Amino acid sequence: MAELVFDTQNTLNCPRCQNLLKNPVTTTCGHSFCMDCIKRCWDQDASLRRAYSCPTCRATFNKRPALSRSTVLAEIVERINQAVPAGPGDVKCDVCKGRKLKAIKSCLVCLASYCQIHIRPHYESEAFKKHKLVNASPNLQQQICPQHHKALEIFCYNDWKCICVACMGDQHSGHTTVSAAAEMAIKQEELKIQNRDFTQQITDIGKNVQAFTKAVDSHKHSAQAAVEHSDRIFTELISSIQKRRTEVRQLIRAQEKRETGKINEHIQKLEQEISNLEKENDTLKLILHTEDHIHFFQNYSFLSGLYLCTTSPRDVNDLLTFENVDKSVSELKNQLDKVCEEHMDKISKKVADVQLFKPPWFQDNDLSSSTSESDSESVIVSLRGSLKRRRLIKNPE
């Protein structure tokens, strides 16, 4: 179906249907029609038995003319059909009817905007050669002097605004003026320099952002590695302390078993001595309590064979408890706490030194080669050495 795009006087519209030409054909008299439209017209002429004629100029033909497709017109119409209509934010052509096409230029003299088709007269006709064309503008009235209705082509330095030629002899008489286009070209060059500066600043800041982004990623990875390393080291420390705890427990239990075994053995010997002495004492009691002197002297000779005590009494050691061991273990704990506190202060300072922003006083040659990992290793070595030095539980034997 043909589309109503332009006004009825447009040469690209069919005189019969008033729509944009479809399959255009041109008669020998020079007029163009849609192929279907001219065929229907001549079919009607044939049915009425009258001469074939042009619907526009009424020129007659002896016989029905042969029709051929007008290639040039068809290509023009095809381009028009393919033209993109104006969108919500586009400037619309002021000449188009029906479907409005997108305007590409605005004329400051005509105060109208034109699409690619309707701007052609401004390029081809001498009558439009002096018209001022600008890029399609939705606010043409702002480019026209409201007082003199002329284009604002002059720039006034005194009032810092655009004026028309008539304004120069009116309220802007004596002011410093220049062509608005020339002044805009100068200002654009200044803005280009500023634009280059901004672009360079954006590039530099972008590189800085990338550097900090990379630094943040590296910082996070380093922090994660430090956390995993410290977890592993402290796990080893805990394991080492637990091992020492087991050793101390075993030492105490072994000493307890050893000393209680010896004491129990000595107690058994003492109890046997008591039993033997009680038996001998009973014999002595019988002799002591007899009144028969003959019996007394007969048994007295056996007194030389009485049981002699072989186990000498021993004093009990005053150190019966492990209180001194408790004190040694407590002292070890205090020493470890002290060492940990000292090294935690160092670790805290080293952690605080890991900063993404360099301090103002930062100098590259002031950097030490030490790392957080080496500091952690030194802490572990120190603690392990302290644990070895503080193994105060010894075998009494």
NORFENJO-V968968 format. One record per backbone hydrogen bond with DSSP energy under -0.5 kcal/mol. CO is the residue of the C=O (numbers start at 1). NH is the residue of the N-H. Records with the same first field share a line. If there is no record, write none. Layout:
# NORFENJO-V968968
CO: NH + NH
This chain:
# NORFENJO-V968968
3: 5 + 20
4: 99
5: 97
7: 10
10: 13
12: 21
14: 18
19: 14
22: 35
23: 35
24: 70
25: 33
27: 30
31: 27
32: 15
33: 25
34: 38
35: 39
36: 40
37: 41
38: 42
39: 43
40: 44
41: 45
42: 46
43: 47
44: 48
45: 50
46: 49
52: 61
54: 58
59: 54
61: 52
68: 26
69: 71
70: 74
71: 75
72: 76
73: 77
74: 78
75: 79
76: 80
77: 81
78: 82
79: 83
80: 83
84: 102
87: 90
91: 103
97: 99
98: 100
100: 86
101: 93
104: 136
105: 114
106: 108 + 134
107: 111 + 112
112: 107
113: 94
114: 104 + 105
115: 119
117: 120
119: 122 + 123
120: 123 + 124
121: 125
125: 128
126: 129
128: 131
131: 133
132: 108
134: 106
139: 142
140: 143
141: 144
143: 152
145: 149
150: 145
151: 153
153: 180 + 181
154: 156 + 163
155: 157 + 178
156: 160 + 161
161: 156
163: 154
164: 168
165: 168 + 169
166: 169
167: 170 + 172
170: 173
172: 175
175: 177
176: 157 + 158
178: 155
179: 183
180: 184
181: 185
182: 186
183: 187
184: 188
185: 189
186: 190
187: 191
188: 192
189: 193
190: 194
191: 195
192: 196
193: 197
194: 198
195: 199
196: 200
197: 201
198: 202
199: 203
200: 204
201: 205
202: 206
203: 207
204: 208
205: 209
206: 210
207: 211
208: 212
209: 213
210: 214
211: 215
212: 216
213: 217
214: 218
215: 219
216: 220
217: 221
218: 222
219: 223
220: 224
221: 225
222: 226
223: 227
224: 228
225: 229
226: 230
227: 231
228: 232
229: 233
230: 234
231: 235
232: 236
233: 237
234: 238
235: 239
236: 240
237: 241
238: 242
239: 243
240: 244
241: 245
242: 246
243: 247
244: 248
245: 249
246: 250
247: 251
248: 252
249: 253
250: 254
251: 255
252: 256
253: 257
254: 258
255: 259
256: 260
257: 261
258: 262
259: 263
260: 264
261: 265
262: 266
263: 267
264: 268
265: 269
266: 270
267: 271
268: 272
269: 273
270: 274
271: 275
272: 276
273: 277
274: 278
275: 279
276: 280
277: 281
278: 282
279: 283
280: 284
281: 285
282: 286
283: 287
284: 288
285: 289
287: 290
291: 293
292: 296
293: 297
294: 298
295: 299
296: 300
297: 301
299: 302
300: 303
301: 304
302: 305
303: 306
310: 312
318: 320
322: 326
323: 327
324: 328
325: 329
326: 330
327: 331
328: 332
329: 333
330: 334
331: 335
332: 336
333: 337
334: 338
335: 339
336: 340
337: 341
338: 342
339: 343
340: 344
341: 345
342: 346
343: 347
344: 348
345: 349
346: 350
347: 351
348: 352
349: 353
350: 354
351: 354
353: 355
359: 362
363: 366
364: 367
371: 375
372: 376
373: 377
374: 378
375: 379
376: 380
377: 381
378: 382
379: 383
380: 384
381: 385
382: 386
383: 387
384: 388
385: 389
386: 390
388: 391
390: 392
392: 394
